[in-house]
């Protein structure tokens, strides 16, 4: 049985379930804004976008401040492709800004309050339903992989060999640009971290292609496995690459990251595993 899809691939564009939920919540808030606004002859759509923007900027700013030592340059700090956002910081900033706008705009309160409640309710109900619908075990998938020498192996077997260490499993392919960009970051983490096992599971390619890529890029990686049928991606509900899975020492999935990792976003996700 495959897992509930956590991401959707639309050609070259990959969307995570969280991104789609945010879009649905915003759409519902805008719909309610239009319906209630017709009665009061007011619109709070611009305020809704302002609240979202404040939350996103604050989430990024707080994350960068927390992990500023992991960024090599100011450009890296601005590059949001690494998914580095502090959700709590963003939520606090967005809530504070929304409260301020409600206080400063009494004539817009019915419309804005209704729209905000609709958006939050949509997010909460959809997220809660997805959690209930997702019947997959949040443990290491029982998928048979192979080494580059075509010897069979599973993630459970590797976990036993590594004495129950936390495990980071990266799903990648040689044709995937963000996969290639993040490889040096993951290689450095594997070489510099003794208490976490890093695994690189190639999706859909064969050993000669993988070996040629590793040699050309001068990579020194351990635990590079093959998954020609992309069974692992199906098992974890991922259609986007790269996808990185973070398992604790008991083999329980703690977080899934879609897209490219930076040193900062990787460090943030390794902290809870330890």
N, C-alpha and C positions, 0 to 999 in steps of 0.2 A: 504493500500500500504506500503510495507516495504521500509526501507531506503537503499540507496546505501551502499554496504558492506564497512565498515571501517577496517575490519580485516578478516583474513582467518585462519581457523584452519586446520593444516595438521598433523593429529594424535596428538601427544603430543606437537608439535611445533605450536606456534601461531605467525603469521606475521601481522603487521599493514600495512595499505595502504602506509604510508610514507616510511616504510622500503622497500616495494616492489618497490615504485617509485625510491628510491635511487639505488636499484639493477638494475632497467631498465636503469636509467641514466648512471650508471657505465658501464653496458654492451654496450650501444650505444657508449660511449666514447672509450671503448676498440676496438670496431668494426671499428670506424673511424680511430683510431690510427693504426690499422693493414692495412687498405686500403690506407691511405695517406702515411704510413710508407713504403709501398712497392715501392712507387714512389721515396721517398727521401732516401730509405735504412736506415731508422732510426726507432727507437721505443721509445715511451715515456710511456710505460705501467707501469714501475716501478715508474716513477714520478707521475702518476695518483694515484697509491696506496699510495704514500707518502703524496700527497696532502690530500687525504681522511683521512689518519691516523692523520695528523697534525690537521685537522679540528675537528675530534672526540676528540682527547686528549685535545685540547684547549677548546672545548665546555664543557667537563667534568671539567677541571681545573677551569675555570671561575665560573661554577655553584658551585663547592665545596667551592671556596673562598667566594662567595656571601652568602652561607648558611652553613658555617662551624660550626656555633653554634648549628645547628640541628643534627649534627653527633656525635654519642657517641664514635666512635673510628676511627682509621685510616683505618681499614678494611672496615667499613661502607662507607667511602669515596671512596674506590676502587670498591665497589660493584655497578656496573652500571645497575643492574637489576631494580633499582628504576626509571630509565629513566630520571635521573637528568642531563640535558645538556643545556647549554646556547647557543641557536641557533645563536644569533647575534655574540657572541664571537667566536664561531667556524667558522662562515662564514668569519669574518674579518681575522682570523688567516690563514684560507685556501687560501683566496684571496691574502694575503700578501706573503705567501709562493709560490703560483703559479706565482706571478709577479716576485719574486726573481729568481725562476728557469728559467723563460722565459728570464730574463736578463742575467743570467749566462750561459745559454746553447743556444747561437744563432743558432747553427746548428740543434737544435731540435725544433725551434720555429714554423715552419709550421705544424709539426706533433702535437705537444703539444697544440698549439692554436686551431687547428681544432678539436682535441679530446675534449678539454674543452668546446668549443662552442657547439659541438654535445651533450655533456652530459647536459649542462645547458638548451639547447633548448628542449631536451627530457623531462627533469624535468618540465620546465615551461609549455609546451604544455599539458603534461599528467595531471599535477596538476590543470591547468586551466580547462581542459575538465571535470575532475571529479567534480569540483565545479559547473560547469554548468549543469552536468547530475544529480547531487544530488538534487532532487526536494523535499526532505523531509523538513517539517517545523522545524526550529531550536528552537522549543519551547518544553515545557514539553509534552511528548507523552501522547496521550489519550488512555492509557492502564489500564484496570481494574485489580487491585491487591487485595490481601486479607491480613488481619492481621493474626496473629498466632491463633486468635480465629475464623478465617474464616469469618470475617466481611469485606464486600467490601469497597475498598478505591482507590482513584486515586491520582497521584502526584499533580494534580491541586487542589484537595480538601485539601490536606495537606498544599500546598503553601498558600491557603486562610486562613487556621487555624493559620499559622505562620506569618501572617501579611506581606507577601511579602518579606521574607528574601531570600538571596541567598541560593541555595540548592546544596548539594553534594550527588549524587546518586551512590551507589556502587552495582555492580552486582557481586554476589559471589555464591559459593557452598561449602558445608562442605568437599567434596572430593578433593578440589582444594588447594594444598600446599601453593602457594603464597597468596591465599585468607586468609588462616589461619594465615600466617605470618604477614600480614598487619593489621589484626583485632585489635591488641593492639594499633597500631598507630592511627587508625580511632576512636577507643573507647576514647583514650586520647583527641583527637581533639574534639570529640562530647561533652565530659564532660568539656573541657576547653574553648569552643567557644560558646558564647551566641548569636552571630549575624549571624550564619550560621546554616541551618538545615541539618542534616546528615540523610540519608535514606539508609537502607540496604535491597536490593531486592534479595532474594534468587531465584536462577534459577533452576527450575525443581524438587525441593524436597518438602516434606510435613512437617507439623508442628512437629510431634514427633521427626523426625530426626534432625530438626533445634533446637528444645528445648533441646534435649539431648546434642548436640554439645555446645550450649551456656552454659549449666550447667556444662559440663565437663571442659570447658576452663575458667570457672568463669568469663564470660563476662557480662557486664552490659550495654546493648545497648538499645536505644530507636529507634522507627520507623523501626522495623524489619518486612518486608512484604514478602509475598509469591507470586511467579509467576510460578506456576507449568508447564504451557505451554511455558515458556520462551518467552512470547510475547514481553516483553520489550526489550530483547536482539535483537529480530528481528526488532523491531521498530526503534532502533538506529543503526542497521547495525553492531552489534558486535557478533563475534563468538569466542571471546577470553575472558577468565576469569583469574583474575578479570578485570573488566572494570569500570572505575569511570568517571562519567559525572559531569561537573561543570556548573551550571546554575546561571545567575545573578538574581538580585532582580525582574526583569521583566520576569523571566522565560525563558530567551534566553540562548541557549547552547553556552558557551564560549570556552570550551575545553573538549576533551575526552582523558583520560589516559588509556592506555592498559598495564596491568601487575601490578606488585607489587609497592605499594607506600611506601616511607620512610618518616620520619618526614620532611626531607628537600624538597623532591619533592612535598609533600602535601602542605607545607608552600608556596612554589613557586606558586602553582596553586590557593591557596586561596587569595593571594595578589590582583590579578586583580578583584576578586569578591567584594572586600571591597572598 
